[in-house]
């Protein structure tokens, strides 16, 4: 379940990411490569499946961390979602 202030029409994540919920699960374009970074650090690539599902596990998160979801456009990363860790 997502936070009530987030519009589900523009939200690829299925559950909130928190300091105790480190498993990211969401939906994006099928068979595409997306990139996840924590606090503008190193980008980790993951590939969505045939239905667009993607999953990723963080080792740890802290309140105030920013998780960025991007796609690569040439040599640039275009952000499609920034998630602030609230709890």
MODELLER restraints for C-alpha pairs under 7 A, 6 or more apart:
rsr = mdl.restraints
at = mdl.atoms
rsr.add(forms.Gaussian(group=physical.xy_distance, feature=features.Distance(at['CA:1:A'], at['CA:14:A']), mean=6.51, stdev=0.5))
rsr.add(forms.Gaussian(group=physical.xy_distance, feature=features.Distance(at['CA:1:A'], at['CA:15:A']), mean=4.93, stdev=0.5))
rsr.add(forms.Gaussian(group=physical.xy_distance, feature=features.Distance(at['CA:1:A'], at['CA:16:A']), mean=6.56, stdev=0.5))
rsr.add(forms.Gaussian(group=physical.xy_distance, feature=features.Distance(at['CA:2:A'], at['CA:14:A']), mean=6.74, stdev=0.5))
rsr.add(forms.Gaussian(group=physical.xy_distance, feature=features.Distance(at['CA:2:A'], at['CA:15:A']), mean=5.33, stdev=0.5))
rsr.add(forms.Gaussian(group=physical.xy_distance, feature=features.Distance(at['CA:2:A'], at['CA:16:A']), mean=5.28, stdev=0.5))
rsr.add(forms.Gaussian(group=physical.xy_distance, feature=features.Distance(at['CA:12:A'], at['CA:26:A']), mean=5.22, stdev=0.5))
rsr.add(forms.Gaussian(group=physical.xy_distance, feature=features.Distance(at['CA:12:A'], at['CA:27:A']), mean=5.09, stdev=0.5))
rsr.add(forms.Gaussian(group=physical.xy_distance, feature=features.Distance(at['CA:12:A'], at['CA:28:A']), mean=6.13, stdev=0.5))
rsr.add(forms.Gaussian(group=physical.xy_distance, feature=features.Distance(at['CA:13:A'], at['CA:25:A']), mean=5.99, stdev=0.5))
rsr.add(forms.Gaussian(group=physical.xy_distance, feature=features.Distance(at['CA:13:A'], at['CA:26:A']), mean=4.06, stdev=0.5))
rsr.add(forms.Gaussian(group=physical.xy_distance, feature=features.Distance(at['CA:13:A'], at['CA:27:A']), mean=6.48, stdev=0.5))
rsr.add(forms.Gaussian(group=physical.xy_distance, feature=features.Distance(at['CA:14:A'], at['CA:25:A']), mean=5.93, stdev=0.5))
rsr.add(forms.Gaussian(group=physical.xy_distance, feature=features.Distance(at['CA:14:A'], at['CA:26:A']), mean=5.16, stdev=0.5))
rsr.add(forms.Gaussian(group=physical.xy_distance, feature=features.Distance(at['CA:15:A'], at['CA:25:A']), mean=6.73, stdev=0.5))
rsr.add(forms.Gaussian(group=physical.xy_distance, feature=features.Distance(at['CA:17:A'], at['CA:24:A']), mean=6.35, stdev=0.5))
rsr.add(forms.Gaussian(group=physical.xy_distance, feature=features.Distance(at['CA:17:A'], at['CA:85:A']), mean=6.54, stdev=0.5))
rsr.add(forms.Gaussian(group=physical.xy_distance, feature=features.Distance(at['CA:18:A'], at['CA:85:A']), mean=5.71, stdev=0.5))
rsr.add(forms.Gaussian(group=physical.xy_distance, feature=features.Distance(at['CA:18:A'], at['CA:86:A']), mean=6.71, stdev=0.5))
rsr.add(forms.Gaussian(group=physical.xy_distance, feature=features.Distance(at['CA:18:A'], at['CA:87:A']), mean=5.38, stdev=0.5))
rsr.add(forms.Gaussian(group=physical.xy_distance, feature=features.Distance(at['CA:19:A'], at['CA:60:A']), mean=6.74, stdev=0.5))
rsr.add(forms.Gaussian(group=physical.xy_distance, feature=features.Distance(at['CA:19:A'], at['CA:61:A']), mean=4.99, stdev=0.5))
rsr.add(forms.Gaussian(group=physical.xy_distance, feature=features.Distance(at['CA:19:A'], at['CA:62:A']), mean=5.71, stdev=0.5))
rsr.add(forms.Gaussian(group=physical.xy_distance, feature=features.Distance(at['CA:19:A'], at['CA:63:A']), mean=6.90, stdev=0.5))
rsr.add(forms.Gaussian(group=physical.xy_distance, feature=features.Distance(at['CA:19:A'], at['CA:87:A']), mean=6.12, stdev=0.5))
rsr.add(forms.Gaussian(group=physical.xy_distance, feature=features.Distance(at['CA:22:A'], at['CA:57:A']), mean=5.68, stdev=0.5))
rsr.add(forms.Gaussian(group=physical.xy_distance, feature=features.Distance(at['CA:22:A'], at['CA:58:A']), mean=5.21, stdev=0.5))
rsr.add(forms.Gaussian(group=physical.xy_distance, feature=features.Distance(at['CA:22:A'], at['CA:60:A']), mean=6.84, stdev=0.5))
rsr.add(forms.Gaussian(group=physical.xy_distance, feature=features.Distance(at['CA:23:A'], at['CA:56:A']), mean=5.89, stdev=0.5))
rsr.add(forms.Gaussian(group=physical.xy_distance, feature=features.Distance(at['CA:23:A'], at['CA:57:A']), mean=4.53, stdev=0.5))
rsr.add(forms.Gaussian(group=physical.xy_distance, feature=features.Distance(at['CA:23:A'], at['CA:58:A']), mean=6.55, stdev=0.5))
rsr.add(forms.Gaussian(group=physical.xy_distance, feature=features.Distance(at['CA:24:A'], at['CA:55:A']), mean=5.31, stdev=0.5))
rsr.add(forms.Gaussian(group=physical.xy_distance, feature=features.Distance(at['CA:24:A'], at['CA:56:A']), mean=4.98, stdev=0.5))
rsr.add(forms.Gaussian(group=physical.xy_distance, feature=features.Distance(at['CA:24:A'], at['CA:57:A']), mean=6.02, stdev=0.5))
rsr.add(forms.Gaussian(group=physical.xy_distance, feature=features.Distance(at['CA:25:A'], at['CA:54:A']), mean=5.77, stdev=0.5))
rsr.add(forms.Gaussian(group=physical.xy_distance, feature=features.Distance(at['CA:25:A'], at['CA:55:A']), mean=4.51, stdev=0.5))
rsr.add(forms.Gaussian(group=physical.xy_distance, feature=features.Distance(at['CA:25:A'], at['CA:56:A']), mean=6.74, stdev=0.5))
rsr.add(forms.Gaussian(group=physical.xy_distance, feature=features.Distance(at['CA:26:A'], at['CA:53:A']), mean=5.77, stdev=0.5))
rsr.add(forms.Gaussian(group=physical.xy_distance, feature=features.Distance(at['CA:26:A'], at['CA:54:A']), mean=5.45, stdev=0.5))
rsr.add(forms.Gaussian(group=physical.xy_distance, feature=features.Distance(at['CA:26:A'], at['CA:55:A']), mean=6.62, stdev=0.5))
rsr.add(forms.Gaussian(group=physical.xy_distance, feature=features.Distance(at['CA:27:A'], at['CA:52:A']), mean=5.07, stdev=0.5))
rsr.add(forms.Gaussian(group=physical.xy_distance, feature=features.Distance(at['CA:27:A'], at['CA:53:A']), mean=4.49, stdev=0.5))
rsr.add(forms.Gaussian(group=physical.xy_distance, feature=features.Distance(at['CA:27:A'], at['CA:54:A']), mean=6.01, stdev=0.5))
rsr.add(forms.Gaussian(group=physical.xy_distance, feature=features.Distance(at['CA:28:A'], at['CA:48:A']), mean=6.96, stdev=0.5))
rsr.add(forms.Gaussian(group=physical.xy_distance, feature=features.Distance(at['CA:28:A'], at['CA:52:A']), mean=4.90, stdev=0.5))
rsr.add(forms.Gaussian(group=physical.xy_distance, feature=features.Distance(at['CA:28:A'], at['CA:53:A']), mean=6.50, stdev=0.5))
rsr.add(forms.Gaussian(group=physical.xy_distance, feature=features.Distance(at['CA:29:A'], at['CA:52:A']), mean=4.99, stdev=0.5))
rsr.add(forms.Gaussian(group=physical.xy_distance, feature=features.Distance(at['CA:30:A'], at['CA:48:A']), mean=5.69, stdev=0.5))
rsr.add(forms.Gaussian(group=physical.xy_distance, feature=features.Distance(at['CA:30:A'], at['CA:49:A']), mean=5.77, stdev=0.5))
rsr.add(forms.Gaussian(group=physical.xy_distance, feature=features.Distance(at['CA:30:A'], at['CA:50:A']), mean=4.97, stdev=0.5))
rsr.add(forms.Gaussian(group=physical.xy_distance, feature=features.Distance(at['CA:30:A'], at['CA:51:A']), mean=5.23, stdev=0.5))
rsr.add(forms.Gaussian(group=physical.xy_distance, feature=features.Distance(at['CA:30:A'], at['CA:52:A']), mean=3.72, stdev=0.5))
rsr.add(forms.Gaussian(group=physical.xy_distance, feature=features.Distance(at['CA:31:A'], at['CA:47:A']), mean=6.36, stdev=0.5))
rsr.add(forms.Gaussian(group=physical.xy_distance, feature=features.Distance(at['CA:31:A'], at['CA:48:A']), mean=5.02, stdev=0.5))
rsr.add(forms.Gaussian(group=physical.xy_distance, feature=features.Distance(at['CA:31:A'], at['CA:49:A']), mean=5.23, stdev=0.5))
rsr.add(forms.Gaussian(group=physical.xy_distance, feature=features.Distance(at['CA:31:A'], at['CA:50:A']), mean=5.41, stdev=0.5))
rsr.add(forms.Gaussian(group=physical.xy_distance, feature=features.Distance(at['CA:31:A'], at['CA:52:A']), mean=6.38, stdev=0.5))
rsr.add(forms.Gaussian(group=physical.xy_distance, feature=features.Distance(at['CA:32:A'], at['CA:47:A']), mean=5.51, stdev=0.5))
rsr.add(forms.Gaussian(group=physical.xy_distance, feature=features.Distance(at['CA:32:A'], at['CA:48:A']), mean=5.40, stdev=0.5))
rsr.add(forms.Gaussian(group=physical.xy_distance, feature=features.Distance(at['CA:33:A'], at['CA:45:A']), mean=6.45, stdev=0.5))
rsr.add(forms.Gaussian(group=physical.xy_distance, feature=features.Distance(at['CA:33:A'], at['CA:46:A']), mean=5.66, stdev=0.5))
rsr.add(forms.Gaussian(group=physical.xy_distance, feature=features.Distance(at['CA:33:A'], at['CA:47:A']), mean=4.38, stdev=0.5))
rsr.add(forms.Gaussian(group=physical.xy_distance, feature=features.Distance(at['CA:33:A'], at['CA:48:A']), mean=6.41, stdev=0.5))
rsr.add(forms.Gaussian(group=physical.xy_distance, feature=features.Distance(at['CA:33:A'], at['CA:71:A']), mean=6.96, stdev=0.5))
rsr.add(forms.Gaussian(group=physical.xy_distance, feature=features.Distance(at['CA:34:A'], at['CA:45:A']), mean=5.63, stdev=0.5))
rsr.add(forms.Gaussian(group=physical.xy_distance, feature=features.Distance(at['CA:34:A'], at['CA:46:A']), mean=5.53, stdev=0.5))
rsr.add(forms.Gaussian(group=physical.xy_distance, feature=features.Distance(at['CA:34:A'], at['CA:47:A']), mean=6.23, stdev=0.5))
rsr.add(forms.Gaussian(group=physical.xy_distance, feature=features.Distance(at['CA:34:A'], at['CA:69:A']), mean=6.94, stdev=0.5))
rsr.add(forms.Gaussian(group=physical.xy_distance, feature=features.Distance(at['CA:34:A'], at['CA:70:A']), mean=5.78, stdev=0.5))
rsr.add(forms.Gaussian(group=physical.xy_distance, feature=features.Distance(at['CA:34:A'], at['CA:71:A']), mean=4.99, stdev=0.5))
rsr.add(forms.Gaussian(group=physical.xy_distance, feature=features.Distance(at['CA:35:A'], at['CA:43:A']), mean=5.69, stdev=0.5))
rsr.add(forms.Gaussian(group=physical.xy_distance, feature=features.Distance(at['CA:35:A'], at['CA:44:A']), mean=5.29, stdev=0.5))
rsr.add(forms.Gaussian(group=physical.xy_distance, feature=features.Distance(at['CA:35:A'], at['CA:45:A']), mean=4.40, stdev=0.5))
rsr.add(forms.Gaussian(group=physical.xy_distance, feature=features.Distance(at['CA:35:A'], at['CA:46:A']), mean=6.28, stdev=0.5))
rsr.add(forms.Gaussian(group=physical.xy_distance, feature=features.Distance(at['CA:35:A'], at['CA:69:A']), mean=5.70, stdev=0.5))
rsr.add(forms.Gaussian(group=physical.xy_distance, feature=features.Distance(at['CA:35:A'], at['CA:70:A']), mean=5.04, stdev=0.5))
rsr.add(forms.Gaussian(group=physical.xy_distance, feature=features.Distance(at['CA:35:A'], at['CA:71:A']), mean=5.97, stdev=0.5))
rsr.add(forms.Gaussian(group=physical.xy_distance, feature=features.Distance(at['CA:36:A'], at['CA:43:A']), mean=5.41, stdev=0.5))
rsr.add(forms.Gaussian(group=physical.xy_distance, feature=features.Distance(at['CA:36:A'], at['CA:44:A']), mean=5.19, stdev=0.5))
rsr.add(forms.Gaussian(group=physical.xy_distance, feature=features.Distance(at['CA:36:A'], at['CA:45:A']), mean=6.46, stdev=0.5))
rsr.add(forms.Gaussian(group=physical.xy_distance, feature=features.Distance(at['CA:36:A'], at['CA:67:A']), mean=6.90, stdev=0.5))
rsr.add(forms.Gaussian(group=physical.xy_distance, feature=features.Distance(at['CA:36:A'], at['CA:68:A']), mean=5.59, stdev=0.5))
rsr.add(forms.Gaussian(group=physical.xy_distance, feature=features.Distance(at['CA:36:A'], at['CA:69:A']), mean=4.76, stdev=0.5))
rsr.add(forms.Gaussian(group=physical.xy_distance, feature=features.Distance(at['CA:36:A'], at['CA:70:A']), mean=6.45, stdev=0.5))
rsr.add(forms.Gaussian(group=physical.xy_distance, feature=features.Distance(at['CA:37:A'], at['CA:43:A']), mean=4.65, stdev=0.5))
rsr.add(forms.Gaussian(group=physical.xy_distance, feature=features.Distance(at['CA:37:A'], at['CA:44:A']), mean=6.31, stdev=0.5))
rsr.add(forms.Gaussian(group=physical.xy_distance, feature=features.Distance(at['CA:37:A'], at['CA:67:A']), mean=5.78, stdev=0.5))
rsr.add(forms.Gaussian(group=physical.xy_distance, feature=features.Distance(at['CA:37:A'], at['CA:68:A']), mean=5.23, stdev=0.5))
rsr.add(forms.Gaussian(group=physical.xy_distance, feature=features.Distance(at['CA:37:A'], at['CA:69:A']), mean=6.80, stdev=0.5))
rsr.add(forms.Gaussian(group=physical.xy_distance, feature=features.Distance(at['CA:38:A'], at['CA:66:A']), mean=5.86, stdev=0.5))
rsr.add(forms.Gaussian(group=physical.xy_distance, feature=features.Distance(at['CA:38:A'], at['CA:67:A']), mean=4.70, stdev=0.5))
rsr.add(forms.Gaussian(group=physical.xy_distance, feature=features.Distance(at['CA:38:A'], at['CA:68:A']), mean=6.39, stdev=0.5))
rsr.add(forms.Gaussian(group=physical.xy_distance, feature=features.Distance(at['CA:39:A'], at['CA:65:A']), mean=6.07, stdev=0.5))
rsr.add(forms.Gaussian(group=physical.xy_distance, feature=features.Distance(at['CA:39:A'], at['CA:66:A']), mean=5.04, stdev=0.5))
rsr.add(forms.Gaussian(group=physical.xy_distance, feature=features.Distance(at['CA:39:A'], at['CA:67:A']), mean=6.27, stdev=0.5))
rsr.add(forms.Gaussian(group=physical.xy_distance, feature=features.Distance(at['CA:47:A'], at['CA:54:A']), mean=6.75, stdev=0.5))
rsr.add(forms.Gaussian(group=physical.xy_distance, feature=features.Distance(at['CA:48:A'], at['CA:54:A']), mean=4.79, stdev=0.5))
rsr.add(forms.Gaussian(group=physical.xy_distance, feature=features.Distance(at['CA:62:A'], at['CA:85:A']), mean=6.81, stdev=0.5))
rsr.add(forms.Gaussian(group=physical.xy_distance, feature=features.Distance(at['CA:63:A'], at['CA:85:A']), mean=5.06, stdev=0.5))
rsr.add(forms.Gaussian(group=physical.xy_distance, feature=features.Distance(at['CA:63:A'], at['CA:86:A']), mean=5.39, stdev=0.5))
rsr.add(forms.Gaussian(group=physical.xy_distance, feature=features.Distance(at['CA:63:A'], at['CA:87:A']), mean=5.59, stdev=0.5))
rsr.add(forms.Gaussian(group=physical.xy_distance, feature=features.Distance(at['CA:64:A'], at['CA:84:A']), mean=6.08, stdev=0.5))
rsr.add(forms.Gaussian(group=physical.xy_distance, feature=features.Distance(at['CA:64:A'], at['CA:85:A']), mean=5.25, stdev=0.5))
rsr.add(forms.Gaussian(group=physical.xy_distance, feature=features.Distance(at['CA:64:A'], at['CA:86:A']), mean=6.35, stdev=0.5))
rsr.add(forms.Gaussian(group=physical.xy_distance, feature=features.Distance(at['CA:65:A'], at['CA:84:A']), mean=5.88, stdev=0.5))
rsr.add(forms.Gaussian(group=physical.xy_distance, feature=features.Distance(at['CA:65:A'], at['CA:85:A']), mean=5.33, stdev=0.5))
rsr.add(forms.Gaussian(group=physical.xy_distance, feature=features.Distance(at['CA:66:A'], at['CA:82:A']), mean=6.57, stdev=0.5))
rsr.add(forms.Gaussian(group=physical.xy_distance, feature=features.Distance(at['CA:66:A'], at['CA:83:A']), mean=5.65, stdev=0.5))
rsr.add(forms.Gaussian(group=physical.xy_distance, feature=features.Distance(at['CA:66:A'], at['CA:84:A']), mean=4.58, stdev=0.5))
rsr.add(forms.Gaussian(group=physical.xy_distance, feature=features.Distance(at['CA:66:A'], at['CA:85:A']), mean=6.27, stdev=0.5))
rsr.add(forms.Gaussian(group=physical.xy_distance, feature=features.Distance(at['CA:67:A'], at['CA:82:A']), mean=5.71, stdev=0.5))
rsr.add(forms.Gaussian(group=physical.xy_distance, feature=features.Distance(at['CA:67:A'], at['CA:83:A']), mean=5.06, stdev=0.5))
rsr.add(forms.Gaussian(group=physical.xy_distance, feature=features.Distance(at['CA:67:A'], at['CA:84:A']), mean=6.38, stdev=0.5))
rsr.add(forms.Gaussian(group=physical.xy_distance, feature=features.Distance(at['CA:68:A'], at['CA:79:A']), mean=6.74, stdev=0.5))
rsr.add(forms.Gaussian(group=physical.xy_distance, feature=features.Distance(at['CA:68:A'], at['CA:81:A']), mean=5.94, stdev=0.5))
rsr.add(forms.Gaussian(group=physical.xy_distance, feature=features.Distance(at['CA:68:A'], at['CA:82:A']), mean=4.51, stdev=0.5))
rsr.add(forms.Gaussian(group=physical.xy_distance, feature=features.Distance(at['CA:68:A'], at['CA:83:A']), mean=6.35, stdev=0.5))
rsr.add(forms.Gaussian(group=physical.xy_distance, feature=features.Distance(at['CA:69:A'], at['CA:79:A']), mean=5.72, stdev=0.5))
rsr.add(forms.Gaussian(group=physical.xy_distance, feature=features.Distance(at['CA:69:A'], at['CA:80:A']), mean=5.91, stdev=0.5))
rsr.add(forms.Gaussian(group=physical.xy_distance, feature=features.Distance(at['CA:69:A'], at['CA:81:A']), mean=5.13, stdev=0.5))
rsr.add(forms.Gaussian(group=physical.xy_distance, feature=features.Distance(at['CA:69:A'], at['CA:82:A']), mean=6.28, stdev=0.5))
rsr.add(forms.Gaussian(group=physical.xy_distance, feature=features.Distance(at['CA:70:A'], at['CA:77:A']), mean=5.74, stdev=0.5))
rsr.add(forms.Gaussian(group=physical.xy_distance, feature=features.Distance(at['CA:70:A'], at['CA:78:A']), mean=5.17, stdev=0.5))
rsr.add(forms.Gaussian(group=physical.xy_distance, feature=features.Distance(at['CA:70:A'], at['CA:79:A']), mean=4.10, stdev=0.5))
rsr.add(forms.Gaussian(group=physical.xy_distance, feature=features.Distance(at['CA:70:A'], at['CA:80:A']), mean=5.49, stdev=0.5))
rsr.add(forms.Gaussian(group=physical.xy_distance, feature=features.Distance(at['CA:71:A'], at['CA:77:A']), mean=5.61, stdev=0.5))
rsr.add(forms.Gaussian(group=physical.xy_distance, feature=features.Distance(at['CA:71:A'], at['CA:78:A']), mean=5.32, stdev=0.5))
rsr.add(forms.Gaussian(group=physical.xy_distance, feature=features.Distance(at['CA:71:A'], at['CA:79:A']), mean=6.55, stdev=0.5))
rsr.add(forms.Gaussian(group=physical.xy_distance, feature=features.Distance(at['CA:72:A'], at['CA:78:A']), mean=6.07, stdev=0.5))
